[in-house]
Amino acid sequence: MIPTEIGVPSARNLMIDDNNKELRMNLDLLEERRELALIREHNYKRQLQKYYDSRVQKCTSDAGDFVFRNNEASGQEPLGKLAPTWEGPYKIKEVLSKGAYKLE
């Protein structure tokens, strides 16, 4: 700004004051906008979880059942194009949490 614009009220000076007021108001509303975004995110994740749970088929096994183990996870046999994908059968010795099993 040049010195003459400071003393004389002009449209440019008035816009700067209005702009500062709007910036302060936006800062005041920022926390509310963040809370609304967080609520929308939680709703979206809940809907996504509900959709997934309705489509997935949960498979549970009990102690004493026979299962196959993925060869890639165990790493006992070399992986190759013609290598077997599964190895076993193994007997479930103990059921651990979240789909984990102790095998014999």
FIDO-720544 format. One record per residue (C-alpha): z, x, y; chain. Coordinates in steps of 0.5 Angstrom, whole numbers, always signed. Layout:
     w     u     v milum
     Z     X     Y     A
...
REM end
This chain:
     w     u     v milum
    +0    +0    +0     A
    -1    +2    +7     A
    +4    +2   +12     A
    +1    -4   +16     A
    +1    -8    +9     A
    +9    -8    +9     A
   +10   -11   +15     A
    +5   -16   +15     A
    +6   -22   +10     A
    -1   -22    +6     A
    -3   -25    +0     A
    -2   -18    -4     A
    +5   -18    -2     A
    +7   -25    -4     A
    +3   -24   -11     A
    +7   -18   -12     A
   +14   -21   -11     A
   +11   -27   -16     A
    +9   -22   -21     A
   +16   -19   -21     A
   +20   -26   -22     A
   +15   -28   -28     A
   +16   -21   -31     A
   +24   -22   -30     A
   +23   -29   -33     A
   +19   -26   -39     A
   +24   -21   -41     A
   +30   -27   -41     A
   +25   -31   -46     A
   +24   -25   -50     A
   +30   -26   -55     A
   +28   -33   -56     A
   +21   -31   -57     A
   +23   -26   -62     A
   +28   -31   -66     A
   +23   -36   -66     A
   +18   -31   -69     A
   +24   -29   -74     A
   +24   -37   -76     A
   +17   -37   -77     A
   +17   -31   -82     A
   +23   -34   -86     A
   +19   -40   -87     A
   +13   -37   -89     A
   +16   -33   -94     A
   +20   -39   -97     A
   +13   -42   -98     A
   +10   -36  -101     A
   +16   -36  -106     A
   +16   -43  -108     A
    +8   -43  -109     A
    +9   -36  -113     A
   +15   -39  -117     A
   +11   -46  -119     A
    +5   -42  -121     A
    +8   -36  -125     A
   +10   -37  -132     A
   +17   -33  -134     A
   +17   -30  -140     A
   +24   -28  -143     A
   +26   -25  -150     A
   +32   -25  -154     A
   +36   -19  -157     A
   +32   -19  -164     A
   +25   -20  -162     A
   +20   -16  -163     A
   +15   -13  -157     A
   +10    -8  -156     A
   +11    -3  -150     A
    +6    -1  -145     A
    +3    +6  -147     A
    +2    +8  -140     A
    +9    +7  -138     A
   +12   +11  -144     A
    +7   +17  -144     A
    +8   +19  -151     A
    +1   +19  -153     A
    -5   +22  -149     A
    -9   +17  -144     A
   -16   +16  -145     A
   -22   +11  -145     A
   -21   +10  -152     A
   -13   +10  -153     A
    -9    +4  -155     A
    -6    +0  -149     A
    +0    -2  -153     A
    +5    +1  -158     A
   +10    -2  -162     A
   +12    -6  -165     A
   +19    -5  -162     A
   +26    -9  -163     A
   +30   -11  -157     A
   +37    -8  -158     A
   +40   -11  -152     A
   +38   -15  -146     A
   +39   -12  -139     A
   +38   -15  -132     A
   +32   -17  -129     A
   +27   -17  -135     A
   +29   -10  -137     A
   +31    -9  -145     A
   +34    -4  -149     A
   +29    -2  -155     A
   +30    +0  -162     A
REM end
